[in-house]
Amino acid sequence: MENTYDTVILGAGAAGLMCALTAGQRGQRVLLLDHAEKAGKKILISGGGRCNFTNTDSRPECYLSNNKHFAKSALSRYTPDDFLEMVERHGIAWHEKTLGQLFCDGSAKQILAMLLEECAVGHVEIALGHKVDAIQHVDGEYLVKSNGQTTRTPSLVIATGGPSIPKMGATSFAYEVARQFGLKIIEPTPALVPFTLSHDEQLFRALSGVSTDVIVRCGKVEFREAALFTHKGLSGPAILQISSYWKRGQSIGINFLPDQPAGWLIDAKRTRPRSHFRAVLGQYLPDRLTQALAERINLAGELANLSDKILTEIENKLANWTFTPNGTEGFAKAEVTLGGVDTNGLSSKTMEAKNQPGLYFIGEAVDVTGWLGGYNFQWAWASGRAAGQVV
Ligand SMILES: Cc1cc2nc3c(=O)[nH]c(=O)nc-3n(C[C@H](O)[C@H](O)[C@H](O)COP(=O)(O)OP(=O)(O)OC[C@H]3O[C@@H](n4cnc5c(N)ncnc54)[C@H](O)[C@@H]3O)c2cc1C
């Protein structure tokens, strides 16, 4: 390991690798350093092992941040098509799963191998198993102390992600560096994370393993995807999505029958007057969910004997079944972290700290959090590219 580099990047994850290959291919001498024994661990486990590497619909509106405009610049200058061009150049087969989500046909290992090959083209040096002990800024240079050595650089990029999934080596290191240099942190909280339920919510707890298509709402935000009942509470794409918008104490509404038009139960009464509510519900929902909801609603007798008013009330209840999570499964299970380095302190064009020349923050470390479905990698690529072009 040489001692002076044009650029040192801390964190060999998605954002760090993209920044390194970009700067390296511009002719910069780059050191990419990580405390883990392997680069890109989250890439390897992403998308169930197939890496949902981007989303063709990566609009700024699909990202949460205290400054909703911050992500626009980087996202517009490195698009899903740009990443796809690299994927295709490396002969990696891919497919669109749903809602613009692009996955490898084969394995996430291909994406990591591609990024490492591109780093090799740029002669990036990669130092794994390197814990950073201290960072200092002296006479316009950053001094990075790690494994008993001091490395000097005028450009230091922090790409160490957020604290989600600590057992994979995730840390809050980026926030410590940000604070050391006077940047603010937007409180980090777990996002894209399952909800837990109190013992009062027996209905859901009894349904572990059942999955159903729903519309889920929190305040004015809603998502239509699958929800999955778990032994601890609720998960599945719809729930993970809404969890990023949920604040403790808020209630969540679920529409169990998103395809049924208003008045469907009254129509059923007209067309099938002798049917029981449970049988009608069972046409649309999984058996165990039907049984649980029917027990809760407790509507005995044939539909013909129930008033339109009662049927409308039931319909409304099924379209907005409310519950209040008692929490989430926390950083241990969160796919990403909401919050992070306050974007007010960063340039949206370069990711450089406004008050600290030569210091950059990229990827999940920054207060920009995408929806589920490839948006978070797209942010990692775009922000990594933005910094890599200017360091
Ligand atoms: C299970 C799971 C599945 C996911 N699937 C997808 C998906 O399919 N599509 C998608 O878009 N997003 C997905 N995500 C989210 C995505 O992985 C992250 O948004 C993305 O990895 C963030 O990139 P990053 O480079 O900022 O951080 P990371 O990829 O987390 O990389 C940070 C790097 O910094 C290193 N590091 C941490 N602390 C230190 C330290 N103190 N010193 C040195 N190095 C350090 C880590 O070892 C790591 O290599 C998934 C996340 C999880 C947990």
PDBQT file of the ligand as one rigid body, heavy atoms in Angstrom, charges set to zero:
ROOT
HETATM    1  C1  LIG A 401     -30.763  -7.772   2.422  1.00  0.00    +0.000 C 
HETATM    2  C2  LIG A 401     -30.630  -6.552   1.556  1.00  0.00    +0.000 A 
HETATM    3  C3  LIG A 401     -31.056  -6.602   0.238  1.00  0.00    +0.000 A 
HETATM    4  C4  LIG A 401     -30.994  -5.462  -0.557  1.00  0.00    +0.000 A 
HETATM    5  N1  LIG A 401     -31.393  -5.552  -1.850  1.00  0.00    +0.000 NA
HETATM    6  C5  LIG A 401     -31.343  -4.448  -2.635  1.00  0.00    +0.000 A 
HETATM    7  C6  LIG A 401     -31.703  -4.521  -4.005  1.00  0.00    +0.000 A 
HETATM    8  O1  LIG A 401     -31.979  -5.613  -4.553  1.00  0.00    +0.000 OA
HETATM    9  N2  LIG A 401     -31.711  -3.363  -4.733  1.00  0.00    +0.000 N 
HETATM   10  C7  LIG A 401     -31.356  -2.151  -4.184  1.00  0.00    +0.000 A 
HETATM   11  O2  LIG A 401     -31.377  -1.129  -4.892  1.00  0.00    +0.000 OA
HETATM   12  N3  LIG A 401     -30.954  -2.068  -2.906  1.00  0.00    +0.000 NA
HETATM   13  C8  LIG A 401     -30.926  -3.182  -2.128  1.00  0.00    +0.000 A 
HETATM   14  N4  LIG A 401     -30.509  -3.092  -0.842  1.00  0.00    +0.000 N 
HETATM   15  C9  LIG A 401     -29.978  -1.802  -0.341  1.00  0.00    +0.000 C 
HETATM   16  C10 LIG A 401     -28.527  -1.618  -0.871  1.00  0.00    +0.000 C 
HETATM   17  O3  LIG A 401     -27.784  -2.780  -0.535  1.00  0.00    +0.000 OA
HETATM   18  C11 LIG A 401     -27.878  -0.379  -0.257  1.00  0.00    +0.000 C 
HETATM   19  O4  LIG A 401     -28.692   0.732  -0.497  1.00  0.00    +0.000 OA
HETATM   20  C12 LIG A 401     -26.502  -0.143  -0.881  1.00  0.00    +0.000 C 
HETATM   21  O5  LIG A 401     -25.681  -1.266  -0.659  1.00  0.00    +0.000 OA
HETATM   22  C13 LIG A 401     -25.850   1.093  -0.297  1.00  0.00    +0.000 C 
HETATM   23  O6  LIG A 401     -24.582   1.221  -0.888  1.00  0.00    +0.000 OA
HETATM   24  P1  LIG A 401     -23.397   1.942  -0.114  1.00  0.00    +0.000 P 
HETATM   25  O7  LIG A 401     -22.189   1.723  -0.955  1.00  0.00    +0.000 OA
HETATM   26  O8  LIG A 401     -23.762   3.302   0.268  1.00  0.00    +0.000 OA
HETATM   27  O9  LIG A 401     -23.241   1.115   1.247  1.00  0.00    +0.000 OA
HETATM   28  P2  LIG A 401     -22.850  -0.413   1.455  1.00  0.00    +0.000 P 
HETATM   29  O10 LIG A 401     -23.142  -1.203   0.251  1.00  0.00    +0.000 OA
HETATM   30  O11 LIG A 401     -23.464  -0.782   2.751  1.00  0.00    +0.000 OA
HETATM   31  O12 LIG A 401     -21.256  -0.382   1.598  1.00  0.00    +0.000 OA
HETATM   32  C14 LIG A 401     -20.625   0.187   2.690  1.00  0.00    +0.000 C 
HETATM   33  C15 LIG A 401     -19.248  -0.436   2.817  1.00  0.00    +0.000 C 
HETATM   34  O13 LIG A 401     -18.544   0.244   3.833  1.00  0.00    +0.000 OA
HETATM   35  C16 LIG A 401     -17.887  -0.679   4.662  1.00  0.00    +0.000 C 
HETATM   36  N5  LIG A 401     -17.727  -0.090   5.975  1.00  0.00    +0.000 N 
HETATM   37  C17 LIG A 401     -18.690   0.158   6.911  1.00  0.00    +0.000 A 
HETATM   38  N6  LIG A 401     -18.134   0.732   7.979  1.00  0.00    +0.000 NA
HETATM   39  C18 LIG A 401     -16.805   0.839   7.742  1.00  0.00    +0.000 A 
HETATM   40  C19 LIG A 401     -15.714   1.332   8.497  1.00  0.00    +0.000 A 
HETATM   41  N7  LIG A 401     -15.885   1.834   9.734  1.00  0.00    +0.000 N 
HETATM   42  N8  LIG A 401     -14.466   1.291   7.937  1.00  0.00    +0.000 NA
HETATM   43  C20 LIG A 401     -14.289   0.766   6.695  1.00  0.00    +0.000 A 
HETATM   44  N9  LIG A 401     -15.283   0.264   5.938  1.00  0.00    +0.000 NA
HETATM   45  C21 LIG A 401     -16.541   0.324   6.467  1.00  0.00    +0.000 A 
HETATM   46  C22 LIG A 401     -18.786  -1.916   4.644  1.00  0.00    +0.000 C 
HETATM   47  O14 LIG A 401     -18.029  -3.084   4.948  1.00  0.00    +0.000 OA
HETATM   48  C23 LIG A 401     -19.302  -1.897   3.209  1.00  0.00    +0.000 C 
HETATM   49  O15 LIG A 401     -18.465  -2.641   2.335  1.00  0.00    +0.000 OA
HETATM   50  C24 LIG A 401     -30.511  -4.234  -0.019  1.00  0.00    +0.000 A 
HETATM   51  C25 LIG A 401     -30.077  -4.191   1.295  1.00  0.00    +0.000 A 
HETATM   52  C26 LIG A 401     -30.110  -5.328   2.072  1.00  0.00    +0.000 A 
HETATM   53  C27 LIG A 401     -29.583  -5.255   3.478  1.00  0.00    +0.000 C 
ENDROOT
TORSDOF 0
